[in-house]
């Protein structure tokens, strides 16, 4: 769409994610829109895909009163095996 996207990744994030890639399931979770999530994944991944899924802002994640929350239970994964980086 031609809009500029400004993204700053945390130091060493790309290196850490690439090392984890074949050991765990990786999900990109952003408060941005689907378009933003897709563009961020493209920028983050360079040539090799590293994320298994992405979760972005849409009606499934909005609560009443325009409150936005990330409910990790919606991932359908055991919270005993979930790590947020």
N, CA, C and O of each residue as an XYZ file, in Angstrom:
340
protein
N       0.802     -1.202      0.000
C       0.000      0.000      0.000
C       0.844      1.263      0.000
O       0.302      2.367     -0.057
N       2.170      1.117      0.063
C       3.046      2.258     -0.043
C       3.270      3.036      1.234
O       4.034      4.001      1.227
N       2.637      2.656      2.332
C       2.842      3.368      3.586
C       4.150      2.918      4.225
O       4.513      1.743      4.170
N       4.851      3.872      4.832
C       6.096      3.548      5.511
C       5.797      2.773      6.787
O       4.782      2.996      7.446
N       6.692      1.869      7.117
C       6.543      1.081      8.337
C       7.818      1.231      9.143
O       8.905      0.901      8.669
N       7.685      1.720     10.344
C       8.834      1.914     11.214
C       8.809      0.840     12.285
O       7.875      0.765     13.084
N       9.838      0.011     12.296
C       9.904     -1.102     13.225
C      11.284     -1.152     13.844
O      12.296     -1.042     13.152
N      11.312     -1.317     15.144
C      12.564     -1.535     15.851
C      12.464     -2.874     16.548
O      11.537     -3.112     17.322
N      13.413     -3.744     16.277
C      13.444     -5.028     16.950
C      14.367     -4.929     18.148
O      15.352     -4.191     18.131
N      14.045     -5.663     19.165
C      14.888     -5.676     20.356
C      16.261     -6.242     19.990
O      16.383     -7.081     19.097
N      17.304     -5.764     20.704
C      18.656     -6.261     20.404
C      18.706     -7.787     20.478
O      18.202     -8.383     21.430
N      19.300     -8.399     19.498
C      19.521     -9.842     19.411
C      18.249    -10.663     19.212
O      18.310    -11.892     19.247
N      17.103    -10.021     19.004
C      15.841    -10.758     18.837
C      15.892    -11.678     17.626
O      15.500    -12.842     17.714
N      16.367    -11.173     16.509
C      16.388    -11.998     15.306
C      17.295    -13.216     15.476
O      16.950    -14.318     15.049
N      18.435    -13.014     16.091
C      19.359    -14.131     16.316
C      18.726    -15.167     17.246
O      18.817    -16.367     16.988
N      18.091    -14.714     18.314
C      17.469    -15.629     19.275
C      16.336    -16.425     18.631
O      16.235    -17.636     18.831
N      15.494    -15.756     17.869
C      14.365    -16.428     17.221
C      14.861    -17.470     16.218
O      14.313    -18.570     16.149
N      15.866    -17.140     15.461
C      16.397    -18.092     14.478
C      16.988    -19.330     15.150
O      16.902    -20.430     14.605
N      17.593    -19.155     16.338
C      18.125    -20.307     17.071
C      17.007    -21.177     17.640
O      17.155    -22.396     17.733
N      15.897    -20.561     18.017
C      14.771    -21.304     18.581
C      13.904    -21.970     17.517
O      13.132    -22.876     17.829
N      14.022    -21.535     16.280
C      13.122    -21.916     15.197
C      12.834    -23.404     15.113
O      11.669    -23.784     14.990
N      13.812    -24.235     15.172
C      13.600    -25.671     15.011
C      13.366    -26.399     16.324
O      13.287    -27.627     16.355
N      13.255    -25.640     17.407
C      13.084    -26.261     18.717
C      11.692    -26.026     19.309
O      11.223    -26.823     20.121
N      11.032    -24.939     18.908
C       9.742    -24.577     19.495
C       8.809    -24.024     18.422
O       9.240    -23.710     17.313
N       7.534    -23.908     18.762
C       6.573    -23.240     17.894
C       6.676    -21.739     18.155
O       6.609    -21.310     19.306
N       6.836    -20.947     17.117
C       6.982    -19.503     17.261
C       5.769    -18.795     16.680
O       5.377    -19.031     15.537
N       5.180    -17.915     17.498
C       4.000    -17.152     17.097
C       4.302    -15.670     17.267
O       4.691    -15.233     18.350
N       4.126    -14.902     16.207
C       4.251    -13.449     16.290
C       2.904    -12.907     16.748
O       1.881    -13.172     16.117
N       2.895    -12.153     17.838
C       1.663    -11.606     18.380
C       1.848    -10.100     18.485
O       2.706     -9.621     19.226
N       1.043     -9.363     17.744
C       1.164     -7.913     17.712
C      -0.193     -7.245     17.910
O      -1.232     -7.828     17.600
N      -0.177     -6.035     18.422
C      -1.398     -5.238     18.538
C      -1.727     -4.569     17.210
O      -2.757     -3.907     17.081
N      -0.861     -4.740     16.235
C      -1.082     -4.150     14.915
C      -2.121     -4.919     14.106
O      -2.596     -5.974     14.525
N      -2.460     -4.385     12.967
C      -3.422     -5.006     12.065
C      -2.790     -6.194     11.335
O      -1.590     -6.438     11.461
N      -3.592     -6.922     10.581
C      -3.077     -8.052      9.816
C      -1.999     -7.590      8.838
O      -0.968     -8.248      8.698
N      -2.227     -6.469      8.166
C      -1.243     -5.938      7.226
C       0.077     -5.646      7.928
O       1.144     -5.989      7.418
N       0.007     -5.018      9.091
C       1.213     -4.713      9.858
C       1.933     -6.005     10.253
O       3.153     -6.098     10.122
N       1.182     -7.003     10.737
C       1.785     -8.269     11.165
C       2.511     -8.933     10.003
O       3.634     -9.412     10.158
N       1.871     -8.962      8.849
C       2.496     -9.594      7.684
C       3.767     -8.869      7.265
O       4.771     -9.504      6.940
N       3.724     -7.560      7.272
C       4.905     -6.783      6.886
C       6.017     -6.919      7.920
O       7.194     -6.976      7.566
N       5.646     -6.971      9.195
C       6.652     -7.145     10.253
C       7.322     -8.512     10.127
O       8.536     -8.629     10.292
N       6.527     -9.549      9.834
C       7.109    -10.884      9.671
C       8.059    -10.915      8.485
O       9.136    -11.506      8.567
N       7.672    -10.289      7.393
C       8.547    -10.243      6.224
C       9.867     -9.555      6.558
O      10.938    -10.032      6.182
N       9.784     -8.444      7.260
C      10.986     -7.685      7.610
C      11.849     -8.458      8.608
O      13.076     -8.448      8.510
N      11.215     -9.116      9.551
C      11.936     -9.848     10.592
C      12.606    -11.097     10.039
O      13.717    -11.440     10.443
N      11.942    -11.768      9.128
C      12.387    -13.083      8.684
C      13.443    -13.066      7.598
O      14.088    -14.090      7.371
N      13.645    -11.968      6.927
C      14.557    -11.928      5.786
C      14.116    -12.967      4.755
O      13.029    -12.855      4.188
N      14.940    -13.962      4.513
C      14.644    -14.962      3.484
C      14.032    -16.247      4.041
O      13.296    -16.931      3.329
N      14.317    -16.585      5.284
C      13.890    -17.855      5.856
C      12.729    -17.647      6.828
O      12.877    -16.923      7.813
N      11.585    -18.263      6.571
C      10.459    -18.128      7.510
C      10.824    -18.669      8.888
O      11.432    -19.734      8.993
N      10.460    -17.949      9.937
C      10.740    -18.415     11.296
C       9.472    -18.549     12.130
O       9.475    -19.286     13.116
N       8.396    -17.869     11.773
C       7.172    -17.921     12.562
C       6.204    -18.958     12.014
O       6.037    -19.089     10.802
N       5.567    -19.694     12.921
C       4.567    -20.675     12.530
C       3.203    -20.025     12.326
O       2.424    -20.458     11.477
N       2.921    -18.990     13.103
C       1.624    -18.316     13.049
C       1.806    -16.846     13.409
O       2.843    -16.440     13.933
N       0.774    -16.059     13.115
C       0.752    -14.680     13.610
C      -0.643    -14.389     14.156
O      -1.649    -14.884     13.647
N      -0.671    -13.591     15.185
C      -1.925    -13.130     15.784
C      -1.851    -11.623     15.778
O      -0.851    -11.038     16.196
N      -2.903    -10.999     15.305
C      -2.917     -9.550     15.127
C      -4.262     -9.003     15.569
O      -5.169     -9.762     15.908
N      -4.387     -7.694     15.565
C      -5.602     -7.038     16.033
C      -6.755     -7.328     15.073
O      -6.691     -7.006     13.886
N      -7.794     -7.933     15.606
C      -9.039     -8.109     14.877
C     -10.160     -8.322     15.893
O      -9.915     -8.281     17.098
N     -11.357     -8.543     15.430
C     -12.515     -8.592     16.321
C     -12.448     -9.715     17.350
O     -13.117     -9.633     18.380
N     -11.667    -10.755     17.105
C     -11.554    -11.851     18.080
C     -10.862    -11.417     19.364
O     -11.050    -12.041     20.408
N     -10.066    -10.361     19.300
C      -9.241     -9.991     20.445
C      -9.716     -8.721     21.140
O      -9.167     -8.358     22.180
N     -10.719     -8.036     20.599
C     -11.215     -6.806     21.214
C     -12.264     -7.144     22.251
O     -13.132     -7.984     22.015
N     -12.185     -6.489     23.402
C     -13.183     -6.663     24.444
C     -14.205     -5.547     24.372
O     -14.136     -4.684     23.498
N     -15.138     -5.569     25.281
C     -16.156     -4.527     25.296
C     -15.546     -3.205     25.736
O     -14.576     -3.184     26.493
N     -16.103     -2.124     25.269
C     -15.603     -0.802     25.649
C     -14.285     -0.450     25.001
O     -13.552      0.391     25.520
N     -13.965     -1.064     23.890
C     -12.736     -0.803     23.137
C     -11.468     -1.136     23.920
O     -10.407     -0.563     23.672
N     -11.586     -2.065     24.865
C     -10.403     -2.507     25.587
C      -9.722     -3.594     24.768
O     -10.379     -4.472     24.208
N      -8.426     -3.526     24.707
C      -7.655     -4.505     23.964
C      -6.900     -5.352     24.958
O      -6.243     -4.825     25.856
N      -6.985     -6.647     24.810
C      -6.252     -7.515     25.723
C      -5.748     -8.729     24.954
O      -6.351     -9.174     23.977
N      -4.646     -9.236     25.419
C      -4.079    -10.450     24.841
C      -4.308    -11.576     25.842
O      -3.602    -11.688     26.843
N      -5.284    -12.388     25.560
C      -5.627    -13.502     26.425
C      -4.901    -14.740     25.898
O      -5.316    -15.331     24.902
N      -3.839    -15.120     26.559
C      -3.016    -16.226     26.081
C      -3.766    -17.547     26.027
O      -3.363    -18.451     25.295
N      -4.841    -17.677     26.779
C      -5.627    -18.909     26.712
C      -6.206    -19.115     25.321
O      -6.485    -20.245     24.921
N      -6.389    -18.016     24.576
C      -6.928    -18.114     23.218
C      -5.974    -18.821     22.260
O      -6.384    -19.235     21.175
N      -4.724    -18.963     22.641
C      -3.768    -19.683     21.804
C      -4.090    -21.174     21.741
O      -3.718    -21.856     20.787
N      -4.789    -21.677     22.770
C      -5.090    -23.104     22.807
C      -3.876    -23.949     23.132
O      -3.812    -25.123     22.767
N      -2.914    -23.352     23.818
C      -1.680    -24.061     24.201
C      -1.597    -24.129     25.715
O      -2.205    -23.321     26.417
N      -0.847    -25.090     26.211
C      -0.626    -25.203     27.635
C       0.183    -24.006     28.121
O       1.242    -23.708     27.569
N      -0.300    -23.331     29.131
C       0.425    -22.185     29.680
C       1.680    -22.645     30.419
O       2.572    -21.840     30.684
N       1.752    -23.932     30.752
C       2.955    -24.481     31.386
C       4.129    -24.531     30.404
O       5.283    -24.665     30.811
N       3.823    -24.421     29.107
C       4.858    -24.510     28.081
C       4.866    -23.283     27.179
O       5.259    -23.367     26.016
N       4.433    -22.145     27.709
C       4.357    -20.906     26.926
C       5.328    -19.885     27.476
O       5.356    -19.632     28.681
N       6.118    -19.301     26.608
C       7.100    -18.289     26.975
C       6.875    -17.067     26.119
O       6.766    -17.172     24.898
N       6.805    -15.906     26.746
C       6.664    -14.648     26.016
C       8.011    -13.957     26.009
O       8.624    -13.740     27.054
N       8.459    -13.617     24.815
C       9.750    -12.921     24.691
C       9.476    -11.552     24.112
O      10.404    -10.770     23.909
